[in-house]
Amino acid sequence: MEPSKENQLKPSRTAYRRLSEEADILVPRPSIVLPQLQETEKKFFELVATGDVVVVREYLENHPALNINCTNFQGVSALLISVQSHAETMVEFLLTQPGIDIGDCVLHAVRDGHAAILTLLLDKLAQTSPSLEFVGVTRSSDFPDHVTPLILAAQCGHYEIIKMLIERGHSISKPHPPSCRCSDCRVRLEHDDLLHAESLRLNLYRAVANPAYICYSTHDPILAAFHLSQELKESSFLVPEFRTAYAELASEISMFAVDLIACCRSTNEMELILTQSAGMHSSSMFMFPRLVLAMDYKQKTFVAHPNTQQIVEAAWCGDWHEYKIKSRPVRFLYPVLRAITLPFLTLMCLITPNHAMVKHWNIPLNKMISHVSAYMVFLVIIFLESNLDKTGQKRKPPNSGLEPVIVVFVAGNIWAIIRMLILSGPSRYFRSMWNWHSIINNILFVLTFLFWLASYFDAINNDQVDLERKYWHQLDPLLIAEGCFAIATIMAFFKLMFFCRLNYYMGPLQISLGKMCADLAKYVIIFVIVIVSFSAGMCRFYQYYDSMVKIDENQIKTQQVTSFIDFSSTLKTFFWAILCMAPLESADVIIENLPGDTADSTITNSHDFTEAVGYIAFALFEVLIVVMILNMLIATMSATFQRVIDNLDVEWTFGKTDFYLEYMLQSVTPSPFNLIPTPGGISSFMELMQGAVPSSDKNMNELEYPALMTLLVQRYFREKDTDSAAATEMDVFRQEIHELKMLLNNIIEGK
């Protein structure tokens, strides 16, 4: 018979039985078991620490049962003690003992930079287990299992040990970037431990990105530093968990390239570095291909370094050394005077292309002045065209006489764009936002010309030339042409800001403006989500009340505002509310007068709940957008501006160099004179088609550049050793001062 449910739930008396006194005493049962040294083993460790090989040998002979591989609770063995003590003779003796376990002593010797002890350990491993020399240690408390001797040596920057290990056959496989999806990477993603794989990749990057390893493994350390820095920057975004580590490593490897060029001692050395074309796909027309590559990889510190800027400034000014000492009014006067001489300049380029005056005009600074002067003329012409009287304009294209000039100027601008696209290469050309500005601006001018032409044929075919403007269709070709021309004119004048980057004070403002536009683009998504959310709920909330008019007792009429009657009106209301320009009565509910009891009386009704919902939604939108998100945007822009100002010299110099590089590629004759083929332009085009550097210069670079890199690397390591030695001496000096103070205090206290 089963016990009842009540009996099952009733607690038993035995469940409350008091434990015995012995059971109340908890016996320690440790879950962490660490090795413990016996007395003989402790004595053995003390003798090994002294470094006396004779005493240790006698002790081992007297204790034949002693485990020579015993470890303390930290996992430290006697061999590791001798390695850390740099006792070479003791290490050599212990390695002769039978059954000695090397463990992670190789890695400790690598980290300490003791090449002689490392050689002993590796030779012993080669005798016992040759394959263990090239892999990590699986049971090490100090190093992960994927850290090999060469990886650790590269991370520590021990050049001599790196050289020794590579000569012994050690190697490092360059890590695949996180974006790699080769067959091996896919298999690892599916089967490997993710944390282990990412830690391994980061350790490999730390090894291959170390200056000592780069200097030994490549003949062009600067190019390798650029590539690694770019790859690490991309990895920092692809692996957000290790973003900080990747970003710091990218910054360190970028500074290595900067430190190398800082070791240059002459202009010839810097020019030899900057004229290297390795790594560039189209470099035959660039004056300084390595500088262009640094610009592409955003190596701002490298570009802004004084050694680099000295070469760039010399190439920019050429033989016109007096320009720097000219006063500012005189500098502003040069483009005006150049506009008058542009036809003569073009004629000289056609007749005598090798004349000294033409060569003087061919320096980048003079080319910039010529292009600025021609562009100023173009702006004056389009301003006059835009300022024409349109009150009596007929339904046909304008006929002021300036239109053919504008067409020729735009044709020259389009040819300049095509020429720069060919010289720079599509990938580099389309990375610049100012190039996109030029493309869109000229497309708008071309659309203007096309609609002028369409309006001309329309006027001929339909014979409605004298039709008054107010009767025109909203998509009349002439109206579209005027709209395109207006926007194109705005963009053309806006390009004056491009020349502001040459000024030390205006340049950072222009750079900050560009970065603030990027900040605004980030917040656009938030603004759109908020506006669409409120518009979806309020789009037809007031539709019924549209066009209603209420008359109060004073015969004052109040009409319903068309704020929330349809989706487009609601979007418009919320958009202008961001700028605090929406009507205050947008949320009012207006109900027309209702008939009263008599013919002369009316009743005024109100929908207070609907109006309250409208006001609450509108107020929440204002608080959310204006008070919170808009102020967040302002704070972000302020932080961006402060970041540019804090790094003013680097940011401005980087932007100025980009400006210089563009005019180093520009033609001598500006638009529209660039439409006339000149001997210099034809020869440069032929060089571009050949796409090759003269063989003599190429052979000279192949011989001189490796020798220069050898000198720079030697100077770099010598400087680093001097700095580290000075720091070590300072630390020792501080320690001695501290000990002296303690000694004096003890003497004073003893007295």
C-alpha positions in Angstrom: 0.0 0.0 0.0 1.5 3.4 -1.1 1.8 6.1 1.5 -0.6 9.0 1.1 0.5 12.2 -0.5 0.2 14.0 2.9 2.6 11.5 4.4 5.1 11.9 1.6 5.2 15.7 2.1 5.5 15.5 5.9 9.2 15.9 6.9 10.8 13.0 8.7 12.4 13.5 12.2 15.6 11.9 10.9 16.0 14.8 8.6 16.6 17.1 11.6 19.2 14.8 13.3 22.0 16.8 14.8 25.4 16.1 13.3 28.1 14.8 15.5 30.8 17.1 16.9 33.4 15.4 14.6 31.4 16.1 11.5 31.1 19.8 12.5 34.9 20.2 12.0 35.5 20.8 8.3 38.5 19.0 7.0 40.4 21.0 4.3 40.2 19.3 1.0 42.1 21.6 -1.5 40.9 21.6 -5.1 44.1 23.3 -6.3 47.1 21.0 -6.0 50.5 22.6 -6.5 53.9 20.9 -6.4 55.8 21.2 -3.1 59.6 20.9 -2.8 61.2 18.5 -0.3 64.0 19.6 1.9 66.7 18.0 -0.3 65.1 19.7 -3.4 65.0 23.1 -1.6 68.7 22.7 -0.9 69.3 21.8 -4.5 67.6 25.0 -5.7 69.7 27.1 -3.3 72.9 25.6 -4.6 71.8 26.1 -8.2 71.1 29.7 -7.5 74.6 30.2 -6.3 76.0 29.2 -9.6 78.7 26.9 -8.1 78.9 24.0 -10.5 81.3 22.0 -8.3 79.1 22.1 -5.3 76.0 21.2 -7.3 77.8 18.2 -8.9 78.9 16.9 -5.5 75.3 17.4 -4.1 73.8 15.4 -7.0 76.4 12.6 -6.5 75.5 12.4 -2.8 71.7 12.4 -3.6 71.3 10.1 -6.6 67.6 9.7 -6.1 67.0 13.5 -6.4 64.5 14.4 -9.2 66.5 16.9 -11.2 63.3 18.1 -12.9 61.5 19.0 -9.7 59.6 22.3 -9.6 58.3 24.6 -6.9 54.7 25.7 -6.6 55.3 28.3 -9.3 56.4 25.7 -11.8 60.0 26.9 -11.7 62.7 24.2 -12.2 66.4 24.3 -11.4 67.3 24.7 -15.0 65.0 27.7 -15.3 66.6 29.3 -12.3 70.0 29.0 -13.9 68.6 30.4 -17.2 67.1 33.4 -15.5 70.3 33.9 -13.5 72.3 33.9 -16.8 74.6 31.2 -15.3 75.9 29.8 -18.6 78.2 27.2 -17.0 75.4 26.0 -14.7 73.1 25.6 -17.6 75.7 23.7 -19.5 76.3 21.4 -16.6 72.5 20.7 -16.0 72.0 19.9 -19.6 74.5 17.1 -19.3 72.4 15.4 -16.7 70.3 12.4 -17.9 66.6 13.0 -18.3 66.8 16.8 -18.0 63.5 18.4 -19.1 64.1 21.8 -20.9 60.4 22.8 -20.7 60.0 26.5 -21.5 63.6 27.5 -20.7 64.2 28.2 -24.4 61.5 30.8 -24.4 62.9 32.4 -21.2 66.3 32.5 -22.8 64.8 34.2 -25.8 62.9 36.7 -23.7 66.1 37.6 -21.7 68.1 37.9 -24.9 70.9 35.5 -23.8 72.1 34.1 -27.1 74.8 31.7 -25.7 72.4 30.0 -23.3 69.8 29.8 -26.0 72.3 28.0 -28.3 73.0 25.5 -25.6 69.3 24.8 -25.0 68.6 24.5 -28.7 71.5 22.2 -29.3 70.2 19.9 -26.5 66.7 19.9 -28.0 68.2 19.1 -31.4 69.9 16.0 -29.9 66.8 14.7 -28.0 63.8 15.9 -30.0 64.7 17.9 -33.1 61.1 18.8 -33.9 60.5 20.5 -30.5 63.0 23.2 -31.3 60.6 24.9 -33.8 57.3 24.8 -31.8 56.0 26.2 -28.6 55.6 24.7 -25.2 52.2 23.1 -24.3 52.5 23.3 -20.5 54.0 26.7 -19.8 52.7 29.0 -17.1 54.4 32.0 -18.8 53.8 31.5 -22.6 50.9 30.4 -24.7 51.4 27.1 -26.6 51.5 28.9 -30.0 54.4 31.1 -29.1 57.5 29.7 -30.8 61.1 30.9 -30.1 61.2 33.0 -33.3 57.8 34.6 -32.6 58.9 35.5 -29.1 62.3 36.8 -30.4 60.5 38.9 -33.0 58.1 40.3 -30.4 61.0 41.2 -28.1 63.0 42.8 -30.9 66.2 40.8 -30.4 67.8 41.2 -33.8 70.7 38.8 -33.2 68.5 36.1 -31.9 66.2 36.5 -34.8 69.1 36.1 -37.2 70.4 33.0 -35.4 66.9 31.3 -35.3 66.2 32.0 -39.0 69.6 30.6 -39.8 68.7 27.4 -37.8 65.6 27.0 -40.0 63.0 28.8 -37.8 60.3 30.7 -39.7 57.1 32.7 -39.1 54.1 32.3 -41.3 52.6 35.7 -41.9 49.1 35.8 -40.4 46.1 35.9 -42.7 44.0 39.1 -42.2 40.6 38.7 -40.6 39.0 39.4 -44.0 40.7 36.4 -45.6 38.3 33.6 -46.7 40.7 31.1 -48.2 40.1 27.4 -47.7 42.4 27.2 -44.7 40.8 30.2 -43.0 37.3 28.7 -43.6 38.3 25.4 -42.0 39.8 27.2 -39.0 36.6 29.3 -38.6 34.5 26.2 -38.5 36.7 24.0 -36.3 39.2 26.0 -34.3 38.8 27.8 -31.0 37.9 31.3 -31.9 39.7 32.9 -28.9 42.8 30.8 -29.6 42.7 31.7 -33.3 42.4 35.5 -32.6 45.2 35.4 -30.0 47.4 33.5 -32.3 46.8 36.0 -35.1 47.5 39.0 -32.8 50.7 37.4 -31.5 51.8 36.7 -35.1 51.1 40.3 -36.0 53.1 41.5 -33.0 56.0 39.4 -34.2 56.0 40.3 -37.9 55.4 44.0 -37.1 58.4 44.3 -34.8 61.1 46.6 -36.3 63.9 44.1 -35.7 62.0 41.3 -37.6 61.1 43.7 -40.4 64.6 44.9 -40.9 65.9 41.3 -41.1 63.0 39.8 -43.3 62.7 42.5 -45.9 64.9 44.8 -48.0 62.4 47.7 -47.9 61.3 48.2 -44.3 59.4 51.4 -45.0 57.1 49.7 -47.6 56.6 46.8 -45.3 55.7 49.2 -42.4 53.1 50.9 -44.7 51.5 47.6 -45.7 51.4 46.2 -42.2 50.0 49.5 -40.7 47.2 49.5 -43.3 46.4 45.8 -42.6 46.4 46.3 -38.9 44.0 49.3 -39.2 41.6 47.2 -41.2 41.9 44.4 -38.7 41.0 46.8 -35.8 37.6 47.3 -37.4 37.1 43.7 -38.4 37.9 42.4 -34.9 36.4 44.9 -32.5 37.3 42.7 -29.5 41.0 43.5 -30.1 40.5 46.9 -31.6 42.7 48.7 -29.1 45.6 46.2 -29.5 45.5 46.3 -33.3 45.3 50.2 -33.3 48.2 50.5 -30.9 50.3 48.1 -33.0 49.4 50.0 -36.2 50.5 53.2 -34.6 53.8 51.7 -33.5 54.6 50.3 -36.9 53.8 53.7 -38.5 56.2 55.4 -36.1 58.9 52.9 -37.1 58.8 54.3 -40.7 58.9 57.8 -39.3 61.9 56.9 -37.1 63.7 55.6 -40.1 63.4 58.7 -42.2 64.4 60.7 -39.1 67.8 59.1 -39.4 68.4 60.6 -42.8 71.2 63.1 -42.9 71.0 64.7 -46.3 68.6 65.7 -49.0 69.9 63.0 -51.4 69.0 60.3 -48.9 65.4 61.6 -48.5 64.9 62.0 -52.2 66.1 58.5 -52.7 63.5 57.2 -50.3 60.6 59.4 -51.7 61.3 58.5 -55.3 61.0 54.7 -54.7 58.2 53.3 -56.9 57.8 49.9 -55.2 54.2 49.4 -54.1 52.7 51.8 -56.6 50.7 50.5 -59.6 51.1 53.6 -61.7 54.1 55.6 -60.5 55.8 56.8 -63.7 54.3 60.3 -63.6 54.6 60.9 -59.9 57.5 63.0 -58.7 57.6 61.2 -55.3 55.9 57.8 -55.6 56.7 56.8 -52.0 55.1 60.0 -50.7 52.0 59.3 -52.7 51.9 55.8 -51.2 52.2 57.3 -47.8 49.2 59.7 -48.6 47.2 56.7 -49.8 47.8 54.8 -46.6 47.1 57.9 -44.4 50.6 57.9 -42.9 50.1 61.4 -41.7 53.1 61.6 -39.3 55.4 60.3 -42.1 54.1 62.9 -44.5 54.3 65.7 -42.0 57.8 64.9 -40.8 60.2 67.9 -41.3 62.6 65.7 -43.5 59.7 64.9 -45.8 58.3 68.4 -45.9 61.7 69.9 -46.7 61.9 67.9 -49.9 58.2 68.6 -50.8 58.6 72.4 -50.3 61.8 72.4 -52.4 59.9 70.7 -55.2 56.9 72.9 -54.8 58.8 76.2 -55.1 61.5 75.0 -57.5 63.9 77.8 -58.3 61.5 80.6 -57.3 63.0 81.1 -53.8 61.9 84.7 -53.6 58.2 83.8 -53.5 58.4 82.9 -49.8 59.6 86.4 -48.8 57.0 88.2 -50.8 54.3 90.1 -48.9 50.8 88.8 -48.8 49.3 91.6 -51.0 51.9 90.8 -53.6 51.1 87.1 -53.5 47.4 87.9 -54.0 48.3 90.1 -57.0 50.2 87.4 -58.9 47.0 85.5 -60.1 45.6 88.8 -61.4 48.7 89.5 -63.4 49.0 85.9 -64.6 45.5 86.1 -66.0 46.7 88.7 -68.5 49.7 86.7 -69.5 48.0 83.3 -69.9 47.7 83.6 -73.8 51.4 84.5 -74.0 52.2 81.6 -71.7 50.3 79.2 -74.0 52.0 80.6 -77.0 55.5 80.1 -75.4 54.6 76.5 -74.6 53.7 75.9 -78.2 56.7 77.6 -79.9 59.6 77.2 -77.4 58.7 74.4 -75.0 62.4 74.2 -73.7 62.7 77.8 -72.9 63.9 78.8 -69.4 60.7 80.8 -68.9 58.5 77.8 -69.7 60.5 75.7 -67.3 60.0 78.3 -64.7 56.2 78.2 -65.3 56.4 74.5 -65.1 57.2 74.4 -61.3 54.1 73.4 -59.2 53.8 76.8 -57.5 53.6 78.6 -60.9 51.2 76.0 -62.2 48.9 76.6 -59.2 49.0 80.4 -59.8 48.1 79.9 -63.5 45.2 77.6 -62.7 43.9 79.9 -59.9 44.0 82.9 -62.3 42.1 81.0 -65.0 39.6 79.7 -62.5 39.0 83.3 -61.2 38.2 84.4 -64.8 35.8 81.5 -65.1 34.0 82.5 -61.9 33.6 86.0 -63.1 32.1 84.8 -66.4 29.6 82.5 -64.7 28.7 85.2 -62.2 27.9 87.6 -65.1 25.8 84.8 -66.7 23.9 84.1 -63.5 23.3 87.8 -62.9 21.5 88.4 -66.2 18.0 90.0 -66.2 15.4 87.4 -66.6 12.2 89.5 -66.5 11.9 89.8 -70.2 13.6 86.5 -71.1 11.9 84.6 -73.9 11.4 80.8 -74.1 14.8 80.1 -75.6 18.4 79.8 -74.4 20.2 82.9 -73.1 22.1 84.8 -75.7 24.5 87.1 -73.8 27.6 86.0 -75.7 29.2 84.4 -72.6 27.7 81.0 -73.2 30.3 79.8 -75.8 33.1 80.9 -73.4 31.5 79.0 -70.6 31.2 75.9 -72.8 34.9 76.1 -73.7 35.9 76.5 -70.1 33.9 73.5 -69.0 35.4 71.5 -71.9 38.8 72.3 -70.6 37.8 71.4 -67.0 36.5 68.0 -68.3 39.7 67.3 -70.1 41.7 68.2 -66.9 39.5 65.7 -65.0 40.2 63.0 -67.6 43.9 63.7 -67.6 44.2 63.6 -63.8 42.1 60.4 -63.7 44.6 58.8 -66.1 47.7 60.1 -64.3 46.5 59.3 -60.8 44.6 56.1 -61.5 40.9 55.5 -60.9 41.3 54.1 -57.4 43.3 57.0 -56.1 41.4 59.7 -58.0 37.9 58.7 -56.7 39.1 58.5 -53.1 39.2 62.3 -53.0 36.0 64.1 -52.2 37.1 67.2 -54.0 37.5 65.2 -57.2 33.9 64.1 -56.8 33.0 67.7 -56.4 34.6 68.6 -59.7 32.9 65.7 -61.5 29.5 66.6 -60.2 30.0 70.3 -60.9 31.0 69.7 -64.5 28.1 67.2 -65.0 25.7 69.9 -63.9 27.3 72.4 -66.4 26.9 69.7 -69.2 23.3 69.2 -68.2 22.8 72.9 -68.4 24.2 73.0 -72.0 22.0 70.0 -73.0 18.8 71.6 -71.7 19.8 74.9 -73.4 20.0 72.9 -76.6 16.7 71.1 -75.9 15.0 74.5 -75.2 16.4 75.8 -78.5 14.9 72.9 -80.6 11.7 73.1 -78.6 11.3 76.8 -79.4 11.9 76.1 -83.1 9.5 73.2 -83.3 6.7 74.5 -81.2 7.0 78.2 -82.0 6.2 79.4 -78.5 9.2 81.7 -78.0 7.2 84.6 -76.7 5.1 82.6 -74.2 5.2 84.3 -70.8 7.2 82.5 -68.1 4.1 82.0 -65.9 2.6 79.7 -68.5 5.6 77.5 -68.9 5.4 73.9 -67.8 7.1 73.1 -64.5 9.6 70.8 -66.3 10.3 73.2 -69.2 13.9 72.6 -70.5 14.9 76.2 -69.8 13.7 76.0 -66.2 15.7 72.8 -65.7 18.7 74.4 -67.3 18.5 77.4 -65.0 18.2 75.1 -61.9 21.2 73.1 -63.0 23.2 76.2 -63.7 22.4 77.7 -60.4 23.6 74.7 -58.5 26.7 74.4 -60.7 27.5 78.0 -60.0 27.2 77.5 -56.2 29.5 74.5 -56.4 32.0 76.3 -58.6 32.3 79.2 -56.1 32.4 76.7 -53.3 35.6 75.3 -54.7 37.4 78.4 -53.5 37.5 76.6 -50.1 39.8 74.0 -51.7 42.5 76.7 -51.9 42.1 77.6 -48.3 44.1 74.6 -47.2 47.3 76.4 -48.2 46.8 78.9 -45.3 48.0 77.9 -41.8 44.8 79.3 -40.2 42.2 78.6 -42.9 43.5 75.1 -43.7 42.6 73.5 -40.3 39.1 75.1 -40.5 38.6 73.5 -44.0 39.8 70.2 -42.7 37.5 70.4 -39.6 34.6 71.3 -41.9 35.1 68.1 -43.9 35.3 65.9 -40.8 32.2 67.6 -39.4 30.3 66.7 -42.6 31.3 63.1 -41.9 30.0 63.5 -38.3 26.7 64.8 -39.7 26.5 61.9 -42.0 26.7 59.5 -39.0 23.8 61.3 -37.3 21.6 61.4 -40.4 20.5 57.8 -39.7 19.4 58.7 -36.2 17.6 61.8 -37.5 15.8 59.9 -40.2 14.7 57.1 -37.8 13.2 59.7 -35.4 11.5 61.8 -38.0 10.0 58.7 -39.8 8.8 57.3 -36.4 6.9 60.4 -35.5 5.7 61.0 -39.1 4.3 57.5 -39.3 2.1 58.1 -36.2 1.1 61.7 -37.0 0.9 61.6 -40.8 -3.0 61.8 -41.0 -3.8 62.6 -37.4 -5.3 66.0 -38.3 -6.6 65.1 -41.8 -10.3 65.6 -41.0 -9.7 69.2 -39.7 -7.9 70.3 -42.9 -9.1 73.7 -44.2 -11.5 74.2 -41.3 -11.9 77.8 -40.1 -13.1 78.9 -36.7 -14.7 82.3 -36.0 -14.7 83.5 -32.4 -16.9 86.0 -30.7 -14.7 88.9 -31.9 -15.1 87.7 -35.5 -11.5 86.7 -35.7 -10.9 83.8 -38.1 -8.5 81.0 -37.2 -7.7 78.3 -39.9 -6.3 74.8 -39.3 -2.6 74.6 -39.9 -1.7 72.0 -42.5 1.0 70.4 -40.4 -0.2 66.8 -39.8 -2.8 66.3 -42.6 -0.7 64.0 -44.8 2.7 62.3 -44.8 4.6 65.0 -46.8 3.3 67.8 -44.7 4.2 66.0 -41.5 7.7 65.3 -42.8 8.1 68.9 -43.7 6.9 70.1 -40.3 9.2 67.8 -38.3 12.2 68.7 -40.5 11.8 72.4 -39.9 11.1 71.7 -36.3 14.7 70.5 -36.1 15.8 74.0 -36.9 13.1 75.5 -34.6 11.3 76.9 -37.6 8.0 75.1 -37.4 4.9 77.1 -36.6 4.0 77.2 -32.9 0.3 76.4 -33.7 1.2 73.2 -35.6 -0.5 71.0 -33.0 -3.7 73.1 -32.6 -7.0 71.5 -33.5 -9.4 73.9 -35.2 -13.0 72.8 -35.6 -15.3 75.0 -37.6 -18.4 76.6 -36.0 -21.3 74.3 -35.6 -25.0 75.5 -36.1 -26.6 76.5 -32.8 -30.2 76.4 -31.6 -31.1 79.5 -33.6 -30.0 80.7 -37.0 -27.9 83.5 -35.6 -26.0 81.4 -33.0 -23.1 78.9 -33.4 -21.5 76.4 -31.2 -17.7 76.1 -30.8 -16.5 72.5 -30.2 -13.0 71.3 -29.2 -11.3 68.0 -29.3 -9.0 68.4 -26.3 -7.8 64.8 -26.2 -6.7 64.8 -29.9 -5.0 68.2 -29.4 -3.2 66.9 -26.2 -1.9 63.9 -28.1 -0.6 66.2 -30.9 1.1 68.6 -28.5 2.7 65.8 -26.5 4.0 64.1 -29.6 5.3 67.4 -31.0 6.9 68.3 -27.6 8.6 64.9 -27.3 10.0 65.3 -30.8 11.4 68.7 -30.0 13.0 67.5 -26.7 14.4 64.4 -28.3 15.8 66.1 -31.5 16.6 69.6 -30.4 17.6 69.2 -26.8 19.3 65.8 -27.0 20.4 64.6 -30.4 21.2 68.0 -31.9 23.3 68.9 -28.9 25.0 65.5 -29.2 25.9 66.4 -32.8 27.2 69.8 -31.6 29.3 68.0 -29.0 30.7 65.6 -31.5 31.6 68.4 -33.9 33.3 70.2 -31.1 35.3 67.1 -30.3 36.3 66.7 -33.9 37.4 70.3 -34.2 39.4 70.0 -31.0 41.0 66.8 -32.3 42.1 68.6 -35.4 43.4 71.6 -33.4 45.3 69.3 -31.0 47.1 67.8 -34.0 47.2 71.0 -36.0 50.6 70.7 -37.6 50.2 67.2 -38.8 46.6 67.6 -40.0 47.3 70.8 -41.9 50.6 69.6 -43.3 49.0 66.4 -44.6 46.2 68.4 -46.3 48.7 70.9 -47.8 50.8 68.0 -49.1 47.8 66.5 -50.9 47.2 69.9 -52.5 50.9 70.0 -53.6 50.8 66.5 -55.1 47.8 67.4 -57.2 49.4 70.5 -58.8 52.6 68.5 -59.4 50.6 66.5 -61.9 48.6 69.4 -63.4 49.5 70.7 -66.9 51.3 74.0 -67.3 48.4 75.6 -69.3 45.1 75.8 -67.3 41.6 75.5 -68.7 40.6 76.3 -71.4 44.2 76.6 -72.8 44.8 73.0 -71.9 42.7 72.0 -74.9 45.5 73.1 -77.2 48.0 70.3 -77.5 51.6 71.4 -76.6 54.9 69.5 -77.2 55.3 69.1 -73.4 51.9 67.7 -73.0 52.4 65.2 -75.9 55.7 64.1 -74.5 54.3 63.5 -71.0 51.4 61.5 -72.5 53.9 59.4 -74.4 55.8 58.7 -71.2 52.6 57.7 -69.5 51.8 55.3 -72.3 55.3 53.7 -72.0 54.8 53.5 -68.2 58.5 52.9 -67.5 61.2 54.6 -65.6 64.5 55.1 -67.5 66.7 52.1 -67.0 69.7 54.0 -65.8 67.7 55.6 -62.9 66.1 52.3 -62.1 69.5 50.5 -61.9 70.9 53.3 -59.8 68.0 53.0 -57.3 68.3 49.3 -57.1 72.0 49.7 -56.1 71.7 52.7 -53.8 68.5 52.1 -52.0 69.5 48.8 -50.2 72.7 50.5 -49.1 70.8 53.5 -47.7 68.4 51.2 -45.9 71.3 49.4 -44.3 72.7 52.7 -43.0 69.3 53.9 -41.7 68.7 50.6 -39.9 72.1 50.8 -38.3 71.5 54.4 -37.2 68.0 53.4 -35.9 69.2 50.6 -33.8 72.2 52.6 -32.5 69.8 55.4 -31.5 67.5 53.0 -29.8 70.4 51.3 -27.9 71.6 54.7 -26.8 68.2 55.7 -25.5 67.7 52.4 -23.7 71.2 52.6 -22.2 70.5 56.2 -21.0 67.2 55.1 -19.5 68.9 52.2 -17.8 71.6 54.4 -16.4 69.0 56.8 -15.1 67.1 54.0 -13.4 70.3 52.8 -11.8 71.1 56.3 -10.7 67.7 56.8 -9.2 68.0 53.4 -7.4 71.4 54.4 -5.9 70.0 57.7 -4.7 67.1 55.9 -3.1 69.5 53.5 -1.3 71.7 56.4 -0.2 68.6 58.1 1.3 67.6 55.0 3.1 71.2 54.6 4.5 71.2 58.1 5.7 67.9 57.7 7.4 69.1 54.6 9.1 72.2 56.4 10.3 70.2 59.3 11.6 67.7 57.0 13.4 70.6 55.1 14.9 72.0 58.2 16.4 
